[in-house]
């Protein structure tokens, strides 16, 4: 009820502005500075020097605080860079402008021209000489000092979260800086940035449930892409040799602190490289982005210091399981033996599970939660790696790795499978799994198989979850807080 009353009063002030000839929803305003630019340039100047030079500035922003009354007072104006104090006085602004000041509310957007000075408490302040109303806020802002305490509201109304939370604003600004750093890294390594279709006829490049849609003009069903892998590898066939794409992927799966149905990744492919080369690339990009954004190759995440110095720890998935359980899957020769181990260790198995799925299940149950510092876990079973090369010494495993940090996967990479005959067999196996109930199995991509028959060079490929990297570098534990507009259930 209090908000309704405030809105009623604000609408009365809006009408008052109209009656006095002030546009409540104004127009273009020329400003010379943002708040941070003023502080960076002049915060070290002493009071006397500011008085001598009378530095003139013009800013625009939102009123976040008002105090004082009568013939003078102070405001705090916030723009995207921060907040600065304004001093307003009747004698300087005149009756008309000062009357507009007196009819302003917290949340109104205004423009102020004036000169810099220091108050008696030594705070750098703009002494207003011209005050311009720009936009009337008809709803009151959330409490400045407490912000949006309800995280659900903060995520639904990100615009209010940004206004009241310095942390939300910090993350929003750092996100594009992190993405630009990743782009620069790959550009400087000679990779070509490309774009591939979001609408894909055939599912491939990952194991995930898709979002399905329909194209009227083509009279065809499509999927929103779950990965960019297959079209990027077609570009290796075409001779581009080093390509990458930063883009959105869509997976119709569960949501939690680490998963959003729409998320951002980078996938990169390098001809004449392999899994080891991808490890080097991943180490280098994590190290470089941390240096670019944080100034040092480390970050504190949830009170845990994470270091990105090379080399990251490297461990075979089977060895990692053995370290925690004393079970050596290298010595497990049959599916029946693997199933018995699963039963004895309370590992749930699905109808379509083969040897490799059980190995993965053991890893997820016993190992994943223990990986804190950057760790490359390599040697994934062939059943869960339909696009990776087999290991020459043990064809049950592949030349694939995942990077784990603070109990989460951050990257996935492998020596790319470029044998079209082997790839066809893998696709056929995926169809068998799909028939047994694995709704995340890959489709058979005939066009990709045809491309491989023209010859794809040996190559390494990698994918990095950008949202999770941003979570790590900004010390943000929930993925919804590094995405400006996350998906949420409809509020009743």
Legacy VTK file of the C-alpha trace (Angstrom):
# vtk DataFile Version 3.0
C-alpha trace
ASCII
DATASET POLYDATA
POINTS 492 float
0.000 0.000 0.000
2.907 2.333 0.760
4.269 1.864 -2.769
0.846 2.654 -4.238
0.697 5.877 -2.232
4.200 6.850 -3.364
3.267 6.162 -6.962
0.180 8.365 -6.599
2.279 11.219 -5.200
4.879 10.813 -7.954
2.174 10.999 -10.616
0.996 14.252 -9.066
4.566 15.576 -9.334
4.679 14.423 -12.935
1.585 16.484 -13.667
3.134 19.417 -11.808
6.187 19.251 -14.069
3.976 19.194 -17.145
2.005 22.189 -15.911
5.189 24.214 -15.456
6.425 23.281 -18.955
9.001 20.640 -17.984
8.934 17.420 -20.034
8.746 14.593 -17.443
10.422 12.231 -19.910
12.988 14.555 -21.454
15.363 14.358 -24.368
19.039 14.302 -25.295
21.494 15.590 -22.722
25.157 16.413 -23.334
27.498 15.240 -20.586
31.236 15.605 -20.322
32.029 12.944 -17.734
30.925 9.856 -15.887
31.202 9.893 -12.100
34.272 7.650 -12.039
36.061 9.767 -14.639
35.625 12.817 -12.417
36.943 11.005 -9.355
39.861 9.440 -11.225
40.921 12.788 -12.661
40.310 15.150 -9.748
40.018 13.247 -6.473
43.653 13.943 -5.581
43.446 17.703 -6.203
43.395 19.760 -2.982
40.538 22.098 -2.121
42.499 25.242 -2.948
43.444 24.066 -6.450
39.839 23.150 -7.246
38.740 26.604 -6.112
41.427 28.211 -8.265
40.622 26.374 -11.503
36.834 25.923 -11.114
36.747 22.751 -13.211
33.406 22.556 -15.013
31.686 19.229 -15.614
28.338 17.925 -16.822
26.933 14.571 -15.729
23.662 12.675 -15.907
22.325 9.908 -13.710
19.775 8.757 -11.205
19.079 10.411 -7.844
19.982 7.857 -5.175
19.986 10.093 -2.111
18.668 13.537 -1.136
19.310 15.442 2.057
18.858 18.981 3.243
15.933 21.275 2.650
15.079 24.925 2.438
17.449 26.884 0.243
20.246 24.285 -0.188
20.869 20.545 -0.095
22.859 17.608 -1.372
22.127 14.745 -3.769
23.967 11.600 -4.778
23.739 10.946 -8.512
24.532 7.469 -9.840
25.534 6.551 -13.390
26.935 3.264 -14.682
30.421 4.056 -13.356
29.479 4.988 -9.798
28.083 7.762 -7.605
29.046 11.389 -7.045
27.709 14.062 -4.723
25.882 17.169 -5.987
25.375 20.423 -4.088
22.234 22.367 -5.082
21.417 25.894 -3.887
18.549 28.262 -4.628
20.868 31.246 -5.186
22.750 29.386 -7.937
19.883 27.685 -9.733
17.169 30.308 -9.445
13.559 29.819 -8.415
12.411 27.795 -11.405
15.187 25.171 -11.454
15.300 24.907 -7.677
11.553 24.322 -7.632
12.166 21.381 -9.994
14.802 20.089 -7.567
12.330 20.323 -4.692
9.776 18.270 -6.666
12.278 15.536 -7.516
12.214 12.020 -6.065
14.719 9.260 -5.489
15.040 7.370 -8.751
14.478 10.399 -11.007
17.058 10.785 -13.769
18.571 14.261 -14.008
21.392 16.182 -15.639
23.669 18.494 -13.698
26.225 21.045 -14.867
28.507 22.747 -12.424
32.031 23.080 -11.046
34.006 20.881 -8.683
34.755 21.740 -5.075
35.359 20.021 -1.759
32.915 20.129 1.129
33.924 20.718 4.743
34.222 16.912 5.055
36.607 16.967 2.049
34.240 15.093 -0.307
34.663 15.860 -4.000
31.344 17.416 -5.049
29.733 19.144 -8.029
28.370 22.598 -7.215
25.351 22.713 -9.525
24.866 25.763 -11.738
22.296 24.161 -14.073
19.807 21.418 -13.144
17.850 19.557 -15.853
15.045 17.092 -15.165
15.289 14.183 -17.618
13.022 11.292 -16.514
10.392 10.951 -13.811
10.458 7.654 -11.880
6.864 6.708 -11.088
7.782 3.826 -8.776
10.001 4.063 -5.680
13.353 2.295 -5.813
14.131 -0.553 -3.408
15.728 0.552 -0.156
19.190 1.871 -1.041
20.953 0.324 1.918
19.366 -3.133 1.757
18.794 -3.506 -1.972
16.836 -6.493 -3.222
17.191 -9.032 -0.441
15.082 -11.585 -2.306
17.421 -13.193 -4.881
14.465 -14.379 -6.925
13.220 -10.800 -7.340
16.747 -9.610 -8.111
16.989 -12.109 -10.972
13.518 -11.334 -12.317
14.038 -7.575 -12.120
17.709 -7.296 -12.977
17.319 -3.598 -13.729
16.529 -2.954 -10.053
19.319 -5.273 -8.939
21.803 -3.266 -11.021
20.549 -0.009 -9.502
20.831 -1.134 -5.898
23.665 -3.679 -5.897
27.251 -2.666 -6.613
28.105 -6.377 -6.835
25.527 -7.001 -9.572
26.883 -4.018 -11.491
30.470 -5.254 -11.044
29.636 -8.667 -12.495
27.697 -7.145 -15.396
30.689 -4.980 -16.327
33.270 -7.758 -15.886
31.374 -10.238 -18.070
32.085 -8.509 -21.407
35.666 -7.785 -20.291
36.210 -11.526 -19.771
34.694 -12.371 -23.160
36.818 -9.715 -24.910
39.921 -11.144 -23.240
39.073 -14.616 -24.540
38.552 -13.212 -28.034
41.884 -11.370 -27.984
43.667 -14.515 -26.828
42.400 -16.637 -29.710
42.750 -13.823 -32.269
46.391 -13.367 -31.302
46.952 -17.121 -31.648
45.814 -16.879 -35.267
42.325 -18.346 -34.873
39.511 -17.090 -37.107
36.250 -16.165 -35.377
33.231 -17.569 -37.244
29.476 -17.992 -36.849
27.534 -21.213 -37.336
23.761 -21.864 -37.390
21.731 -21.825 -34.186
18.975 -23.804 -35.921
20.297 -27.271 -36.743
18.561 -30.154 -38.467
20.742 -32.829 -36.854
21.780 -33.076 -33.208
25.482 -33.501 -32.596
28.590 -32.346 -30.810
27.356 -33.144 -27.303
25.127 -35.437 -25.306
22.102 -33.367 -24.313
18.349 -33.028 -24.729
17.444 -30.379 -27.300
14.842 -27.666 -27.660
12.860 -28.471 -30.801
11.189 -26.039 -33.166
9.615 -25.956 -36.620
10.413 -23.884 -39.703
7.257 -23.070 -41.664
8.816 -22.053 -44.984
11.071 -25.122 -45.169
8.415 -27.406 -43.633
11.137 -28.918 -41.445
11.781 -29.667 -37.797
14.875 -28.059 -36.306
16.755 -28.133 -33.004
18.296 -25.210 -31.220
21.956 -26.180 -31.217
23.379 -28.076 -28.254
26.948 -27.548 -29.515
28.843 -25.834 -32.324
31.300 -28.682 -32.851
30.278 -30.344 -36.104
29.929 -27.217 -38.276
33.232 -25.893 -36.909
34.992 -29.131 -37.839
33.523 -28.879 -41.328
35.429 -25.586 -41.579
38.650 -27.490 -40.810
37.820 -29.690 -43.799
37.403 -26.457 -45.758
40.940 -25.405 -44.890
40.419 -22.653 -42.296
42.728 -24.654 -39.969
42.115 -22.612 -36.779
38.574 -21.476 -35.946
36.548 -20.501 -32.918
33.033 -19.388 -32.073
31.646 -17.709 -28.973
27.919 -18.269 -28.876
24.783 -19.433 -27.137
23.909 -23.088 -26.739
20.547 -24.493 -25.664
19.950 -27.648 -23.641
16.501 -28.704 -22.511
17.603 -30.062 -19.156
17.497 -29.375 -15.439
18.329 -26.027 -13.848
20.472 -25.459 -10.782
23.307 -23.245 -9.543
25.576 -24.479 -12.365
23.084 -24.983 -15.207
20.899 -22.618 -17.233
19.063 -23.876 -20.352
20.585 -21.071 -22.427
24.295 -20.534 -21.890
27.465 -19.265 -23.572
30.537 -21.220 -24.634
33.602 -20.898 -26.773
34.540 -23.813 -29.008
37.890 -23.750 -30.815
39.482 -26.169 -33.287
43.106 -26.292 -34.382
44.369 -28.382 -37.286
47.479 -30.496 -36.698
47.073 -30.356 -32.923
45.787 -32.923 -30.422
44.585 -33.379 -26.824
47.957 -32.329 -25.396
47.904 -29.171 -27.512
44.437 -28.376 -26.212
45.671 -28.763 -22.635
48.340 -26.162 -23.338
45.770 -23.819 -24.890
43.371 -24.156 -21.965
46.135 -23.491 -19.435
47.231 -20.423 -21.374
43.760 -18.928 -21.851
42.759 -19.335 -18.193
46.046 -17.810 -17.097
45.809 -14.901 -19.545
42.168 -14.035 -18.847
42.831 -13.991 -15.103
45.785 -11.657 -15.656
43.752 -9.382 -17.943
40.748 -9.128 -15.638
42.163 -9.586 -12.133
45.784 -8.569 -12.617
47.155 -11.890 -11.305
46.913 -15.609 -12.208
44.727 -16.527 -9.254
41.276 -15.913 -7.847
39.480 -16.431 -4.566
36.258 -18.374 -5.017
34.096 -19.032 -1.948
37.100 -18.528 0.387
39.236 -20.956 -1.661
42.285 -19.573 -3.505
42.444 -21.008 -7.023
45.741 -20.680 -8.908
46.178 -20.795 -12.686
49.945 -21.189 -12.967
51.098 -23.873 -15.391
51.077 -26.806 -15.378
47.640 -27.888 -14.211
47.435 -31.337 -12.621
46.782 -34.135 -15.160
45.252 -37.492 -14.191
43.641 -40.373 -16.099
39.985 -40.888 -15.154
40.649 -44.518 -14.173
43.618 -43.547 -11.985
41.504 -40.841 -10.307
38.839 -43.449 -9.482
41.455 -45.890 -8.198
42.920 -43.195 -5.950
39.534 -42.741 -4.219
38.142 -46.309 -4.304
41.087 -48.666 -4.864
39.144 -50.038 -7.863
41.230 -50.317 -11.051
38.963 -50.194 -14.102
41.923 -50.940 -16.372
41.679 -54.481 -14.970
37.894 -54.735 -15.396
37.415 -56.694 -18.615
33.666 -57.377 -18.866
30.419 -55.436 -18.601
29.130 -57.936 -16.035
32.129 -57.285 -13.785
31.594 -53.519 -14.111
27.891 -53.883 -13.246
28.730 -55.926 -10.168
31.169 -53.245 -8.981
28.457 -50.645 -9.515
25.967 -52.641 -7.455
28.498 -53.261 -4.675
29.249 -49.527 -4.504
25.637 -48.319 -4.731
26.108 -46.777 -8.183
22.824 -46.479 -10.104
22.981 -47.759 -13.685
20.577 -47.148 -16.550
19.349 -49.702 -19.087
21.653 -48.360 -21.811
24.791 -48.309 -19.631
27.891 -50.008 -20.995
31.362 -50.310 -19.465
32.237 -46.667 -20.155
29.055 -45.280 -18.658
29.797 -47.134 -15.436
33.343 -45.756 -15.320
31.910 -42.256 -15.744
29.340 -42.887 -13.007
32.103 -43.955 -10.592
34.066 -40.812 -11.428
31.070 -38.546 -10.873
30.197 -40.236 -7.577
33.627 -40.601 -5.979
35.976 -38.086 -7.632
34.318 -35.002 -9.090
33.468 -33.392 -5.729
37.109 -33.668 -4.617
38.647 -31.634 -7.477
39.347 -28.070 -6.314
42.498 -26.793 -8.036
42.593 -26.873 -11.882
42.818 -30.538 -12.903
42.780 -32.144 -16.343
40.966 -35.479 -16.135
41.703 -37.377 -19.359
41.116 -40.787 -20.914
37.320 -40.804 -21.090
35.665 -44.101 -22.145
34.721 -44.407 -25.796
30.986 -44.866 -25.034
30.714 -41.301 -23.710
33.071 -39.753 -26.291
31.616 -40.363 -29.762
33.681 -37.620 -31.428
37.116 -38.237 -29.861
39.999 -40.387 -31.140
40.593 -43.779 -29.563
43.629 -44.311 -27.400
46.154 -46.442 -29.310
47.143 -48.480 -26.235
43.638 -49.157 -24.898
40.783 -48.591 -27.401
38.215 -48.623 -24.579
39.357 -45.053 -23.860
39.804 -41.889 -25.884
42.134 -38.921 -26.134
39.736 -36.638 -24.343
39.945 -34.495 -21.210
37.757 -32.324 -19.056
39.040 -29.491 -16.871
37.676 -29.494 -13.328
37.951 -26.605 -10.866
36.078 -26.197 -7.563
34.115 -29.417 -8.186
32.814 -28.284 -11.589
33.642 -28.960 -15.225
34.952 -25.879 -17.027
36.306 -27.254 -20.304
36.004 -30.309 -22.542
38.505 -31.167 -25.257
39.979 -33.975 -27.312
42.025 -35.171 -30.219
39.332 -34.982 -32.864
38.151 -38.141 -34.568
38.829 -37.656 -38.298
38.309 -41.252 -39.496
34.891 -41.289 -41.269
34.583 -45.094 -40.975
35.199 -45.058 -37.215
32.910 -42.016 -36.886
30.079 -43.861 -38.688
30.454 -46.781 -36.273
30.309 -44.397 -33.310
27.152 -42.768 -34.652
25.573 -46.217 -35.118
26.420 -47.054 -31.496
24.745 -43.814 -30.431
21.579 -44.907 -32.240
21.627 -48.208 -30.369
21.900 -46.301 -27.104
19.031 -44.031 -28.118
16.853 -47.092 -28.777
17.670 -48.289 -25.247
16.456 -45.039 -23.738
19.442 -42.681 -23.893
17.650 -39.515 -25.035
20.949 -37.602 -24.996
22.572 -39.752 -27.690
23.827 -38.055 -30.887
22.015 -38.268 -34.220
23.739 -39.597 -37.327
24.997 -36.520 -39.178
25.366 -37.741 -42.764
26.610 -34.388 -44.031
29.377 -34.393 -41.415
30.357 -37.940 -42.383
30.539 -36.867 -46.029
32.736 -33.913 -45.071
35.110 -36.253 -43.206
35.381 -38.405 -46.325
36.969 -35.439 -48.117
39.631 -35.447 -45.397
39.886 -33.511 -42.138
43.417 -32.915 -40.868
44.399 -34.290 -37.454
43.146 -31.700 -35.007
42.493 -30.768 -31.425
39.266 -29.156 -30.281
38.055 -27.607 -27.060
34.976 -26.102 -25.482
34.943 -23.793 -22.456
31.832 -22.807 -20.508
32.054 -19.029 -20.402
29.317 -18.542 -17.799
31.124 -20.839 -15.383
34.421 -19.082 -16.037
32.740 -15.763 -15.250
31.307 -17.296 -12.066
34.820 -18.336 -11.036
36.532 -15.030 -11.842
33.838 -12.915 -10.157
33.369 -15.222 -7.132
29.695 -15.720 -7.987
28.353 -19.130 -6.875
25.138 -19.155 -8.946
25.064 -19.096 -12.755
21.864 -17.027 -12.708
23.837 -14.141 -11.223
26.311 -13.903 -14.121
23.518 -13.947 -16.730
21.627 -10.673 -16.932
18.329 -12.324 -17.817
18.326 -15.937 -16.573
15.417 -18.281 -17.149
13.129 -18.705 -14.141
9.894 -20.468 -13.406
6.764 -18.390 -13.929
5.735 -16.737 -10.692
2.156 -17.483 -9.763
LINES 1 493
492 0 1 2 3 4 5 6 7 8 9 10 11 12 13 14 15 16 17 18 19 20 21 22 23 24 25 26 27 28 29 30 31 32 33 34 35 36 37 38 39 40 41 42 43 44 45 46 47 48 49 50 51 52 53 54 55 56 57 58 59 60 61 62 63 64 65 66 67 68 69 70 71 72 73 74 75 76 77 78 79 80 81 82 83 84 85 86 87 88 89 90 91 92 93 94 95 96 97 98 99 100 101 102 103 104 105 106 107 108 109 110 111 112 113 114 115 116 117 118 119 120 121 122 123 124 125 126 127 128 129 130 131 132 133 134 135 136 137 138 139 140 141 142 143 144 145 146 147 148 149 150 151 152 153 154 155 156 157 158 159 160 161 162 163 164 165 166 167 168 169 170 171 172 173 174 175 176 177 178 179 180 181 182 183 184 185 186 187 188 189 190 191 192 193 194 195 196 197 198 199 200 201 202 203 204 205 206 207 208 209 210 211 212 213 214 215 216 217 218 219 220 221 222 223 224 225 226 227 228 229 230 231 232 233 234 235 236 237 238 239 240 241 242 243 244 245 246 247 248 249 250 251 252 253 254 255 256 257 258 259 260 261 262 263 264 265 266 267 268 269 270 271 272 273 274 275 276 277 278 279 280 281 282 283 284 285 286 287 288 289 290 291 292 293 294 295 296 297 298 299 300 301 302 303 304 305 306 307 308 309 310 311 312 313 314 315 316 317 318 319 320 321 322 323 324 325 326 327 328 329 330 331 332 333 334 335 336 337 338 339 340 341 342 343 344 345 346 347 348 349 350 351 352 353 354 355 356 357 358 359 360 361 362 363 364 365 366 367 368 369 370 371 372 373 374 375 376 377 378 379 380 381 382 383 384 385 386 387 388 389 390 391 392 393 394 395 396 397 398 399 400 401 402 403 404 405 406 407 408 409 410 411 412 413 414 415 416 417 418 419 420 421 422 423 424 425 426 427 428 429 430 431 432 433 434 435 436 437 438 439 440 441 442 443 444 445 446 447 448 449 450 451 452 453 454 455 456 457 458 459 460 461 462 463 464 465 466 467 468 469 470 471 472 473 474 475 476 477 478 479 480 481 482 483 484 485 486 487 488 489 490 491
